[in-house]
């Protein structure tokens, strides 16, 4: 019964996000330097996206997932060139808040990294992001149990 109530709560959160979604893409700052200024002014963390040569953020599906777009509002986002395509979270002074996440890993790991960055930065976690993380964690535990891990 408890897992059913968690699913119902998660579905309600998903519906609320879908109904209240007001942006269909992430707002990007023009440079890491500008992102630091905005982050300091708005008291937010930074989501820095490094793009490998030839890649464009507009064409990467994980960055357009509705949950990722919505959760990105908790951060100041910027994109710049990198050796490989990955997402990195920083505080306003530029200190890393965890490891880089490959953009190709999909929205689930990016959302988990967003939650971890908010925790590391001592920022509040939106309830839906907490629920999404709970569901991902539960699925990973179930998979590990089935695989004997």
MARROTOR-404298 format. One record per residue (C-alpha): y negated, z negated, x negated; residue in one letter; residue number from 1. Coordinates in steps of 0.001 Angstrom, whole numbers, always signed. Example, Ala and Ser with C-alpha at 12.3 -4.5 7.8 and 13.67 -1.06 7.14 Angstrom:
BEGIN
> +4500;-7800;-12300;A;1
> +1060;-7140;-13670;S;2
END
This chain:
BEGIN
> +0;+0;+0;X;1
> -2426;-852;-2812;X;2
> -2063;+2571;-4480;X;3
> -2742;+4232;-1100;X;4
> -5994;+2297;-758;X;5
> -6995;+3366;-4286;X;6
> -6330;+6997;-3383;X;7
> -8382;+6641;-188;X;8
> -11261;+5096;-2139;X;9
> -11079;+7864;-4749;X;10
> -11043;+10547;-2044;X;11
> -14047;+8947;-361;X;12
> -15894;+8968;-3676;X;13
> -14998;+12626;-4200;X;14
> -16270;+13499;-729;X;15
> -19514;+11593;-1317;X;16
> -20099;+13462;-4561;X;17
> -19345;+16819;-2964;X;18
> -21723;+16106;-90;X;19
> -24512;+14689;-2254;X;20
> -24222;+17126;-5156;X;21
> -27683;+18442;-5886;X;22
> -27151;+20205;-9191;X;23
> -24617;+22833;-10088;X;24
> -25295;+22799;-13818;X;25
> -26292;+20401;-16566;X;26
> -29952;+20141;-17593;X;27
> -30128;+20848;-21331;X;28
> -32717;+19738;-23878;X;29
> -33738;+22351;-26428;X;30
> -32707;+20436;-29566;X;31
> -31084;+17206;-30777;X;32
> -34543;+16007;-31898;X;33
> -35960;+16572;-28405;X;34
> -32895;+14883;-26857;X;35
> -33510;+11759;-28984;X;36
> -37140;+11607;-27819;X;37
> -36181;+11979;-24162;X;38
> -33298;+9483;-24503;X;39
> -35630;+6883;-26020;X;40
> -38259;+7482;-23324;X;41
> -35745;+7392;-20427;X;42
> -33515;+4682;-21943;X;43
> -30412;+6896;-21764;X;44
> -27565;+7880;-24047;X;45
> -27137;+11408;-25413;X;46
> -24376;+13906;-24649;X;47
> -24490;+16415;-27498;X;48
> -22443;+19583;-27099;X;49
> -21610;+21539;-30234;X;50
> -20721;+25167;-29555;X;51
> -18718;+27308;-31945;X;52
> -20236;+30638;-32906;X;53
> -20254;+33025;-29964;X;54
> -19579;+30405;-27277;X;55
> -22045;+29676;-24503;X;56
> -22141;+26464;-22484;X;57
> -22627;+28517;-19324;X;58
> -19174;+30060;-19788;X;59
> -17208;+26843;-20463;X;60
> -15530;+25750;-17213;X;61
> -15241;+22032;-18088;X;62
> -19041;+21800;-18354;X;63
> -19368;+23121;-14795;X;64
> -16842;+20792;-13190;X;65
> -18728;+18927;-10401;X;66
> -17762;+15482;-11760;X;67
> -18879;+16388;-15291;X;68
> -22182;+17824;-14018;X;69
> -22809;+14734;-11918;X;70
> -21841;+12290;-14682;X;71
> -24048;+14188;-17154;X;72
> -27042;+12855;-15225;X;73
> -26325;+9495;-16877;X;74
> -27107;+11128;-20244;X;75
> -29713;+13286;-21924;X;76
> -27796;+16474;-22715;X;77
> -28365;+18934;-25535;X;78
> -26390;+21790;-27022;X;79
> -26435;+23275;-30483;X;80
> -24325;+25322;-32878;X;81
> -21279;+23725;-34431;X;82
> -18133;+24584;-36349;X;83
> -15981;+23960;-33262;X;84
> -16753;+23402;-29598;X;85
> -16843;+19688;-28875;X;86
> -18754;+16968;-27058;X;87
> -20177;+13947;-28845;X;88
> -21915;+10917;-27362;X;89
> -24742;+9119;-29151;X;90
> -27236;+6366;-28507;X;91
> -30952;+7193;-28556;X;92
> -31180;+6562;-32298;X;93
> -28311;+8966;-33013;X;94
> -25443;+6502;-33618;X;95
> -22061;+7882;-32512;X;96
> -20408;+6213;-29528;X;97
> -16796;+7225;-30087;X;98
> -14991;+10299;-31320;X;99
> -15805;+13903;-30575;X;100
> -13910;+15462;-27658;X;101
> -12806;+19095;-27664;X;102
> -14451;+21023;-24841;X;103
> -11188;+22902;-24396;X;104
> -9431;+19673;-23399;X;105
> -10837;+20026;-19883;X;106
> -12912;+17795;-17631;X;107
> -10529;+14783;-17567;X;108
> -10886;+13805;-21239;X;109
> -14621;+14568;-21139;X;110
> -15057;+12228;-18160;X;111
> -13025;+9533;-19926;X;112
> -15240;+9937;-23019;X;113
> -18351;+9689;-20820;X;114
> -17087;+6430;-19393;X;115
> -16207;+5106;-22874;X;116
> -19670;+6053;-24176;X;117
> -21377;+4266;-21286;X;118
> -19260;+1172;-21988;X;119
> -20030;+1323;-25724;X;120
> -23714;+1751;-24968;X;121
> -23599;-1178;-22524;X;122
> -24771;+1080;-19698;X;123
> -23635;+781;-16073;X;124
> -20665;+2917;-15035;X;125
> -21098;+4817;-11759;X;126
> -18347;+3740;-9349;X;127
> -16929;+7252;-8926;X;128
> -16620;+7637;-12719;X;129
> -14752;+4341;-12860;X;130
> -12392;+5566;-10104;X;131
> -11802;+8937;-11754;X;132
> -10939;+7128;-14976;X;133
> -8575;+4801;-13110;X;134
> -6681;+7735;-11582;X;135
> -6394;+9530;-14951;X;136
> -5156;+6327;-16604;X;137
> -2596;+5724;-13836;X;138
> -1265;+9275;-14182;X;139
> -1010;+8911;-17964;X;140
> +914;+5617;-17582;X;141
> +3271;+7229;-15064;X;142
> +3858;+10194;-17375;X;143
> +4564;+7875;-20330;X;144
> +7044;+5884;-18234;X;145
> +8856;+9024;-17131;X;146
> +9026;+10259;-20716;X;147
> +10356;+6923;-21963;X;148
> +7095;+6028;-23749;X;149
END
